[in-house]
Amino acid sequence: MKRFTDHTVLITGGTSGMGLATARRLLDEGAYVVITGRDEARLEKAAAELDAAERVLTVRADVAVLADLDALMRRVETWRGSLDAVFANAGTGVFKPGAEITEADFDHSTDVNFKGVFFTIQKALPLLKDSGAIVLNASWTLHRGLPVASVYSATKAAVHNLARTLGSDLAPRGIRVNSVSPGYIDTEMYRGANTDPDADARNAAQVPLGTVGHAADVAAAVAFLASADASYITGQDLVIDGGLVGSLPHH
């Protein structure tokens, strides 16, 4: 099924994990994809992995730097003229007890996860077609407390609130805004935060479906929300967590 034939989709933080998996999924469904990242070498590696040169544009950009976002949108406009969808995926995490969070930790987290998401959307709006779609990457931690994720969780709660408020704000243009809240998903960020060799088994034991998820699971949900299949859905959060938030595992 080619739901995105000739559509142009911007994916921030697209060099690995959920962003890269979503780029691969959308390319398979016919899209032209713009992926951003802060590291040129990682962008080149991602483009090589995607192996669809004529339909992939890579742009080095830090979403927390507004000048980078302005330059990104100029590149997109030159390349394709407009956007059909945006996946605001770029994010970062600081996972330590609240008493140990520094001002630098706080500022970096909010700059990337909240400010970066907000201004990615704002800067993309002139290019985004009416009846387009925006998907924001939030987190299961906005629904359930995690002891070492105070600032991270707060930024992700802000992200979902943007889905609701901007969903209302942009409704007159027919633009839908939703968020996804991944649970334990096997990505570089997940592995960096779970260095204990028993972490996978411990995390999977909390999940009713009994396993840690994959980036492709999130990509499928993003593709749904960005497609015409979700044409009457806006302001919602789709939790992709194997039941982690809402159910107890069967032991």
DOVEXKE-841759 format. One record per residue (C-alpha): x, y, z. Coordinates in steps of 0.5 Angstrom, whole numbers, padded with zeros to 4 digits, always signed. Example, Ala and Ser with C-alpha at 12.3 -4.5 7.8 and 13.67 -1.06 7.14 Angstrom:
2
+0025-0009+0016 +0027-0002+0014 
This chain:
251
+0000+0000+0000 +0003+0007-0002 +0000+0012+0002 +0005+0017+0001 +0006+0017-0006 +0010+0024-0008 +0008+0026-0001 +0014+0030+0002 +0015+0029+0010 +0020+0032+0014 +0023+0028+0020 +0028+0031+0025 +0033+0027+0029 +0032+0022+0023 +0039+0019+0023 +0038+0013+0028 +0032+0009+0032 +0025+0011+0031 +0027+0017+0026 +0031+0013+0021 +0025+0007+0022 +0020+0012+0020 +0024+0015+0014 +0025+0007+0012 +0017+0006+0013 +0015+0012+0009 +0020+0011+0003 +0017+0004+0002 +0010+0008+0002 +0013+0012-0004 +0015+0019+0000 +0020+0024-0001 +0023+0024+0006 +0028+0030+0009 +0032+0028+0015 +0036+0032+0020 +0041+0031+0025 +0047+0035+0028 +0052+0030+0026 +0054+0030+0018 +0057+0023+0018 +0051+0020+0022 +0047+0023+0016 +0051+0021+0011 +0051+0014+0014 +0043+0014+0015 +0042+0016+0007 +0047+0010+0005 +0042+0006+0009 +0036+0008+0006 +0039+0007-0001 +0034+0012-0004 +0038+0018-0006 +0033+0021-0011 +0028+0021-0005 +0032+0023+0001 +0035+0030+0003 +0039+0030+0009 +0040+0037+0012 +0045+0038+0018 +0041+0042+0023 +0040+0043+0031 +0033+0044+0032 +0034+0048+0038 +0038+0053+0034 +0032+0057+0030 +0037+0059+0025 +0038+0052+0023 +0031+0051+0023 +0030+0057+0018 +0036+0054+0014 +0033+0047+0014 +0026+0050+0011 +0029+0054+0006 +0033+0047+0003 +0026+0044+0004 +0023+0049+0000 +0028+0049-0006 +0028+0041-0006 +0020+0040-0006 +0017+0046-0005 +0012+0044+0000 +0011+0039+0006 +0005+0034+0007 +0007+0032+0014 +0012+0033+0019 +0015+0028+0025 +0018+0032+0030 +0022+0026+0033 +0029+0030+0035 +0030+0029+0043 +0034+0028+0048 +0034+0025+0055 +0038+0026+0062 +0036+0020+0066 +0038+0021+0074 +0035+0023+0080 +0032+0030+0081 +0037+0032+0086 +0042+0031+0081 +0040+0035+0075 +0044+0041+0073 +0042+0047+0070 +0045+0045+0064 +0042+0039+0064 +0035+0042+0065 +0037+0047+0059 +0039+0042+0054 +0033+0038+0055 +0028+0043+0055 +0032+0047+0049 +0031+0040+0045 +0025+0037+0047 +0020+0043+0048 +0023+0049+0045 +0026+0045+0039 +0019+0041+0037 +0015+0048+0038 +0019+0052+0033 +0020+0046+0028 +0013+0046+0028 +0012+0054+0027 +0018+0054+0022 +0015+0049+0018 +0008+0052+0018 +0009+0056+0011 +0011+0050+0008 +0006+0045+0010 +0000+0044+0006 -0007+0045+0008 -0010+0038+0011 -0003+0036+0012 -0001+0032+0019 +0004+0033+0024 +0006+0028+0029 +0010+0029+0035 +0015+0024+0039 +0013+0024+0046 +0014+0018+0051 +0010+0013+0056 +0013+0017+0062 +0008+0023+0061 +0003+0018+0063 +0007+0014+0069 +0012+0017+0073 +0019+0014+0072 +0024+0016+0078 +0030+0018+0074 +0026+0022+0069 +0023+0028+0072 +0025+0034+0067 +0025+0029+0061 +0018+0027+0063 +0016+0034+0064 +0018+0036+0057 +0015+0030+0054 +0008+0032+0057 +0009+0039+0054 +0010+0036+0047 +0003+0032+0048 +0000+0038+0050 +0002+0042+0044 -0001+0036+0040 -0008+0038+0043 -0007+0046+0043 -0004+0046+0036 -0009+0041+0034 -0014+0046+0036 -0010+0052+0033 -0009+0049+0026 -0016+0046+0025 -0018+0051+0021 -0013+0049+0016 -0015+0042+0016 -0008+0040+0019 -0008+0035+0024 -0003+0034+0030 -0002+0028+0034 +0003+0025+0039 +0006+0018+0040 +0008+0016+0046 +0013+0010+0046 +0015+0005+0051 +0021+0001+0052 +0024+0001+0045 +0030-0002+0043 +0034+0005+0040 +0041+0008+0041 +0038+0012+0047 +0034+0006+0050 +0041+0002+0050 +0045+0009+0053 +0040+0009+0059 +0040+0002+0060 +0047+0000+0061 +0046-0006+0066 +0046-0013+0062 +0039-0015+0066 +0036-0008+0064 +0032-0012+0058 +0029-0017+0062 +0027-0013+0067 +0024-0008+0063 +0021-0013+0059 +0018-0016+0065 +0014-0010+0066 +0011-0010+0059 +0004-0015+0059 +0006-0017+0052 +0013-0019+0055 +0018-0016+0050 +0022-0009+0049 +0019-0006+0043 +0022-0004+0036 +0023+0002+0032 +0019-0001+0027 +0013-0001+0031 +0013+0006+0032 +0014+0008+0025 +0008+0004+0023 +0004+0008+0028 +0007+0015+0026 +0005+0013+0019 -0002+0011+0021 -0003+0018+0024 +0001+0022+0018 -0004+0018+0013 -0011+0020+0011 -0013+0013+0015 -0013+0018+0021 -0016+0024+0017 -0021+0025+0023 -0016+0024+0029 -0013+0030+0032 -0010+0032+0039 -0009+0025+0041 -0004+0021+0044 -0002+0014+0041 +0001+0010+0046 +0006+0004+0043 +0008+0001+0049 +0006-0007+0049 +0001-0005+0055 +0006-0002+0060 +0002+0004+0062 -0005+0001+0062 -0004-0006+0064 -0001-0011+0069 +0003-0016+0066 +0001-0023+0067 +0006-0027+0072 
